[in-house]
Amino acid sequence: MADGEQSIGQVKAIVLLYDDNSKKWMPSGGVQGFSLVHLYENVNGSYRIVGHHCQTRQVVINFSIPKGLNYHEATPTFHQWRFKQLVYGLNFGSEEDAAVFSAAVKGALCTL
Ligand SMILES: CC(=O)N[C@@H](Cc1ccccc1Cl)C(=O)N1CCC[C@]12C=C[C@@H]1CC[C@@H](C(=O)N[C@@H]3C(=O)N4[C@@H](C=C[C@H]3C)CC[C@H]4C(=O)O)N1C2=O
């Protein structure tokens, strides 16, 4: 995390991007598996969703949450959103993790 940022939530989730051509969800970063996904709060009032793949350590998501984001809870363990030409999906390891994360994101959204 950058200076002036703190993690206000961390969960394990599979980070997916929807490929419009193949009409398939693809693992972000190209490697199947779970990532540790943080919601970071910045002292300037902004929020980022940042995820590191557990095996490869690569950053698989680094998303600044825009005001008015439509965070869609498709199922109790799969949440998704659209931004510009991308569709992101989080496949959570548990309903609890999904609920914790969506509460944190919705809490952030109501401050923007
Ligand atoms: C108006 C609008 O944009 N609507 C979007 C959704 C949306 C609504 C509102 C705001 C934002 C957004 Cl993002 C839409 O419908 N979108 C966004 C792109 C993809 C999709 C379009 C078609 C397909 C059909 C099946 C469905 C899907 O992917 N379901 C999941 C699923 O098949 N999987 C994932 C898990 C569980 C399921 C829930 C894990 C991996 C795979 C699997 O289970 O193997 N789709 C979508 O969600």
The ligand as an SDF file (V2000), in Angstrom:
LIG
                    3D

 47 52  0  0  0  0  0  0  0  0999 V2000
  -26.2610   -5.5320  -17.4370 C   0  0  0  0  0  0  0  0  0  0  0  0
  -24.9470   -6.1630  -17.1050 C   0  0  0  0  0  0  0  0  0  0  0  0
  -23.8680   -5.6640  -17.3970 O   0  0  0  0  0  0  0  0  0  0  0  0
  -25.0150   -7.3100  -16.4480 N   0  0  0  0  0  0  0  0  0  0  0  0
  -23.8010   -7.9980  -16.0110 C   0  0  0  0  0  0  0  0  0  0  0  0
  -23.8050   -8.1660  -14.5160 C   0  0  0  0  0  0  0  0  0  0  0  0
  -23.8860   -6.8220  -13.8470 C   0  0  0  0  0  0  0  0  0  0  0  0
  -25.1030   -6.3500  -13.4170 C   0  0  0  0  0  0  0  0  0  0  0  0
  -25.1870   -5.1220  -12.7740 C   0  0  0  0  0  0  0  0  0  0  0  0
  -24.0590   -4.3460  -12.5690 C   0  0  0  0  0  0  0  0  0  0  0  0
  -22.8270   -4.8020  -13.0120 C   0  0  0  0  0  0  0  0  0  0  0  0
  -22.7350   -6.0370  -13.6590 C   0  0  0  0  0  0  0  0  0  0  0  0
  -21.2050   -6.5810  -14.2190 Cl  0  0  0  0  0  0  0  0  0  0  0  0
  -23.7410   -9.3630  -16.6650 C   0  0  0  0  0  0  0  0  0  0  0  0
  -24.7380  -10.0430  -16.7790 O   0  0  0  0  0  0  0  0  0  0  0  0
  -22.5270   -9.8350  -17.0340 N   0  0  0  0  0  0  0  0  0  0  0  0
  -21.2800   -9.0720  -16.9760 C   0  0  0  0  0  0  0  0  0  0  0  0
  -20.3550   -9.8380  -17.9060 C   0  0  0  0  0  0  0  0  0  0  0  0
  -20.7890  -11.2640  -17.7340 C   0  0  0  0  0  0  0  0  0  0  0  0
  -22.3060  -11.1670  -17.5340 C   0  0  0  0  0  0  0  0  0  0  0  0
  -22.9940  -11.4070  -18.8120 C   0  0  0  0  0  0  0  0  0  0  0  0
  -23.4070  -12.6630  -19.1800 C   0  0  0  0  0  0  0  0  0  0  0  0
  -23.0930  -13.7890  -18.3230 C   0  0  0  0  0  0  0  0  0  0  0  0
  -24.1780  -14.8760  -18.2820 C   0  0  0  0  0  0  0  0  0  0  0  0
  -23.8290  -15.5920  -17.0170 C   0  0  0  0  0  0  0  0  0  0  0  0
  -23.4570  -14.4530  -16.0660 C   0  0  0  0  0  0  0  0  0  0  0  0
  -22.2730  -14.8650  -15.2090 C   0  0  0  0  0  0  0  0  0  0  0  0
  -21.1370  -14.6100  -15.5610 O   0  0  0  0  0  0  0  0  0  0  0  0
  -22.5850  -15.5230  -14.0840 N   0  0  0  0  0  0  0  0  0  0  0  0
  -21.5450  -16.0060  -13.1980 C   0  0  0  0  0  0  0  0  0  0  0  0
  -20.6950  -17.0400  -13.8580 C   0  0  0  0  0  0  0  0  0  0  0  0
  -21.0830  -17.6290  -14.8770 O   0  0  0  0  0  0  0  0  0  0  0  0
  -19.5030  -17.2900  -13.3400 N   0  0  0  0  0  0  0  0  0  0  0  0
  -18.9620  -16.6890  -12.1430 C   0  0  0  0  0  0  0  0  0  0  0  0
  -19.8390  -16.9590  -10.9880 C   0  0  0  0  0  0  0  0  0  0  0  0
  -21.1430  -16.9610  -10.9390 C   0  0  0  0  0  0  0  0  0  0  0  0
  -22.1640  -16.5100  -11.9220 C   0  0  0  0  0  0  0  0  0  0  0  0
  -23.0200  -15.3900  -11.2940 C   0  0  0  0  0  0  0  0  0  0  0  0
  -17.5940  -17.3620  -11.9290 C   0  0  0  0  0  0  0  0  0  0  0  0
  -17.2170  -17.8610  -13.2860 C   0  0  0  0  0  0  0  0  0  0  0  0
  -18.5460  -18.2220  -13.9310 C   0  0  0  0  0  0  0  0  0  0  0  0
  -18.9130  -19.6670  -13.5570 C   0  0  0  0  0  0  0  0  0  0  0  0
  -19.8380  -19.8300  -12.7440 O   0  0  0  0  0  0  0  0  0  0  0  0
  -18.1960  -20.5380  -14.0780 O   0  0  0  0  0  0  0  0  0  0  0  0
  -23.0620  -13.3640  -16.9310 N   0  0  0  0  0  0  0  0  0  0  0  0
  -22.7000  -12.1490  -16.5110 C   0  0  0  0  0  0  0  0  0  0  0  0
  -22.6190  -11.8780  -15.3010 O   0  0  0  0  0  0  0  0  0  0  0  0
  1  2  1  0
  2  3  2  0
  2  4  1  0
  4  5  1  0
  5  6  1  0
  5 14  1  0
  6  7  1  0
  7  8  1  0
  7 12  2  0
  8  9  2  0
  9 10  1  0
 10 11  2  0
 11 12  1  0
 12 13  1  0
 14 15  2  0
 14 16  1  0
 16 17  1  0
 16 20  1  0
 17 18  1  0
 18 19  1  0
 19 20  1  0
 20 21  1  0
 20 46  1  0
 21 22  2  0
 22 23  1  0
 23 24  1  0
 23 45  1  0
 24 25  1  0
 25 26  1  0
 26 27  1  0
 26 45  1  0
 27 28  2  0
 27 29  1  0
 29 30  1  0
 30 31  1  0
 30 37  1  0
 31 32  2  0
 31 33  1  0
 33 34  1  0
 33 41  1  0
 34 35  1  0
 34 39  1  0
 35 36  2  0
 36 37  1  0
 37 38  1  0
 39 40  1  0
 40 41  1  0
 41 42  1  0
 42 43  2  0
 42 44  1  0
 45 46  1  0
 46 47  2  0
M  END
$$$$
